[in-house]
Amino acid sequence: MKHLSKLPNIETTIFTVMSGLANKYEAINLSQGFPNFKSDQKLIDFVSKAMNSGYNQYALMGGNMELREAIAKKFDLLYESTYHPETEITITAGATQAIFDVITAFVRANDEVIIIKPAYDCYEPSVLINGGKPVSIQLEAPNYQINWIDVKQKLSSKTKMIIINTPHNPSGTIFSEADMLQLQELTKNTNIIVLSDEVYEHIVFDGEKHQSACLFPDLKTRSFITASFGKTFHNTGWKMGYCCAPKVLMEEFRKIHQFNVFSVNHPVQKGLADYMQDSNTYLELSQFYQKKRDLFLSLIQGSRFKFKPSQGTYFQVLDYSEITQEYDVDYAKRLTVENGLASIPLSVFNENKLDNKVLRFCFAKTDDTLKKAADILNKI
Ligand SMILES: Cc1ncc(COP(=O)(O)O)c(C=O)c1O
């Protein structure tokens, strides 16, 4: 059978490639972004209880109401921002599904979507499959600061959406309040939708504050915020997330959501709702991961890798330019095969595969795993 691919240039993701290599060579896997420790037993018990208490049929299309209420309460507590549980919050199968539905609900053929590179890998294919045109803004290593003049220059009458991600995967940088104000100013009086991917909102270090799109009144009116329970509660395999937006935008989102998935895992939703009644479950996350970041960085202080401490997320980028000038994909593979440590080369997230000799390491791992990884890095 002959067919024309709708996404001819999309290959198997680097995450699959590197995890596959890590398994094959029994390497320590700091490549894919998932913890190698268990979720809180309390959460697992809440989910089991929900399954045993009859929460096994379809949830409401927008999601279990108690969970939506818990999320609304969290927005109020953290940002003094109101999202109505009934009309402005939807529970999704991970942030990935939310992102796909936001893009599908709004992007038409030839619409332009601004994507800031390095970028998480699901944005661009979702734009392309809808006939949209990705317009890239490349950030420069090692600071990965956004130049808003660049963004302004790339705006056009065709710009439908801007996708931002703070804290940022893969660089581990965060947007400042000034960044968000610039974005608000640039989009004022336009019909541009902002997709604010905030999956790492609870992982921000050194006392900094997460700058959610909902904190900026004009920005909030045009923004979808996407979030991931997998990242927050150490269970990426459950694929649970949510998104929030003002009612008029959410109405359009749900037109896609109801035919894409209709509703998502009900007992997990109920379990999450019960678990989130205790706000410490998410408030303590930054401290938890800051300890891991600090441990990892203190251990590799004397290595030949150069770094700026991650400001958020559970990723740390390391510059290997003093060690070799190899292409980063080749070096990441060699590090896995020869040294037994898997990472992700940053070029795969960049425009035109720009190679700055930088690898991304995930430190959502047990202290023991981090120590073993550091031992390898120190010997190079
Ligand atoms: C920036 C970013 N957005 C979205 C996702 C996807 O989240 P989920 O696993 O909840 O679909 C990830 C996962 O790595 C991510 O890093």
The ligand as a MOL file (V3000), in Angstrom:
LIG
                    3D

  0  0  0     0  0            999 V3000
M  V30 BEGIN CTAB
M  V30 COUNTS 16 16 0 0 0
M  V30 BEGIN ATOM
M  V30 1 C 7.7860 20.6780 28.9160 0
M  V30 2 C 6.9340 19.4670 28.9200 0
M  V30 3 N 5.6640 19.5720 28.5380 0
M  V30 4 C 4.8440 18.5010 28.5250 0
M  V30 5 C 5.2900 17.2650 28.9000 0
M  V30 6 C 4.3540 16.0920 28.8480 0
M  V30 7 O 3.7520 15.8450 30.0820 0
M  V30 8 P 2.8520 14.5440 30.2860 0
M  V30 9 O 3.7620 13.3950 30.5520 0
M  V30 10 O 1.9740 14.8890 31.4620 0
M  V30 11 O 2.0630 14.3410 29.0450 0
M  V30 12 C 6.6180 17.1030 29.3010 0
M  V30 13 C 7.1370 15.7710 29.6520 0
M  V30 14 O 8.3330 15.5250 29.6590 0
M  V30 15 C 7.4560 18.2360 29.3240 0
M  V30 16 O 8.7260 18.1520 29.7170 0
M  V30 END ATOM
M  V30 BEGIN BOND
M  V30 1 1 1 2
M  V30 2 1 2 3
M  V30 3 2 2 15
M  V30 4 2 3 4
M  V30 5 1 4 5
M  V30 6 1 5 6
M  V30 7 2 5 12
M  V30 8 1 6 7
M  V30 9 1 7 8
M  V30 10 2 8 9
M  V30 11 1 8 10
M  V30 12 1 8 11
M  V30 13 1 12 13
M  V30 14 1 12 15
M  V30 15 2 13 14
M  V30 16 1 15 16
M  V30 END BOND
M  V30 END CTAB
M  END
